[in-house]
Structures are given as structure tokens and as C-alpha cells.
Amino acid sequence: MQTVLVIDDDGNLRDTIGLMLEKEGFRPVLAGDGKSGFQQALAFKPALILVDLRMPGLNGVEVCRQVRAAGMKTPLIVLSAIGDEMDKVLLLEIGADDYVVKPFGTRELLARIRALLRRTSSDETKVVSFADVEVDLTRRVVMRRGEELKLTRAEYNLLTYFLQNPDRALTRDMILNSVWGYESFPNTRTVDAHVVRLRQKLEPDSGAPRHFLTVHGVGYRFVP
């Protein structure tokens, strides 16, 4: 589970973003001012930081500068209100990676967060997380709640294919061809059987899946 630090002096917005992040499988850490936010960045070493541009005391610009001065490469998204002049050159100079203008939709913010995390993921530590599951793509290790899970080769390959195609409707034929190859398993029921096994091992409730969803008449969709 990836940690996202939210630094914003607007309590209602901060709580709303925190609830959204928790619902989407992230671990939110909330800070109401720049000084405490920077201290929490050092303490928690989050996967990503959301920081408001205009805050009393230590503002968003200074938070970004201090984070970079501390040697942290954590992805940074600046939240700015309509009317704030956010020069893209200044954005790069202070070490931010992206910015979102208020008011914004939660779906837009979530899309920006996921896109930035994918773009800045380290080649050395290829770990993908959803809910209480962590997949180390380098070591081919799957952990759930701190315990290693035993997956067959086919189950692991199917899982990584889903991880590489989040929130996308995938037909059984597409999955079969990409994961097994038609020559090996020409029966699409193989896909169904392996999806059932992934649900049993990775879903909180395999009978009511939240991540490995059936798309009726098509196939499956993975929702992180």
C-alpha cells in the first residue's frame, strides 16, 4: 500500500482527498501546514506528495524546495487555485512534477496521481500495490498483509498482465493470447479458472470481487 502525503490548510478539502485516497487503496497522511508537512515527508517517505500552493507560513513553493534540498526524489503535485499564476518554468525550478488547478474532480486528481506514480516509478524497485497486496516485479514476489503468497507461474503472469492494463476491459482471447499463447491453451475457460484463483488469493471477499471484475459479454477488468 503506497503512502500519499496531503499538505493543505483547507481542512475539508484535505479530509475529502484523504477519504478518496483510502478508498482507492492508498495510505493517506494529512498535514495542515507546510512545516508539519515537510516533517512528515521526512518521517514517512511517502510515494507521492500533494501540496497546496498558497498556505500561511511555509507555502507550497518552499515545501517543494525543502523536499528537493533534502535529497528526496518523491513525486510532487502542486494544488493551485484558479487565479494563481503558476508558471510552468517555476514549477520545474522548485522541483514539482505536476500541478492541478482547484476546483478539481476527484477522478481527475486520482488519474494524475496514478499517472505520475507510473511515470516516476524506479527501475530498481518495481513494486506495484493495490489494496493490501504488494507485487515485487523484480523479484517476482507477491505479498499480502506482510506475508508472501504462493502463486503458480500462470497465476503470476496473469496477475502482472492485469497490473499492466489497469481499468481496461480485456477479452478472454486477449488475455489467453498474451499470458499463455493460443498454442498452449486454446480454451478460454482456462482464463476463467485462473481469475477465480486470483480472486481467492488476493480479493478481500472472493465472492464479491472489488479488483478482478467480470465485464459481462467481454471478459475481465482489473481495478486497482
ABEGO torsion letter per residue (X at the ends): XBBBBBBBABAAAAAAAAAAAAAAGBBBBBBABAAAAAAAAAAAGBABBBBBABBBEBBAAAAAAAAAAAGBABBBBBBBBBGBBBBAAAAAAAGBABBBBOBBBAAAAAAAAAAAAAAABBAABBBBBBEABBBBAAAGBBBBGGBBBBBBAAAAAAAAAAAABBGBBBBAAAAAAAAAEAAABABAAAAAAAAAAAAAAABABAABBAABBBBBGAEBBBBX
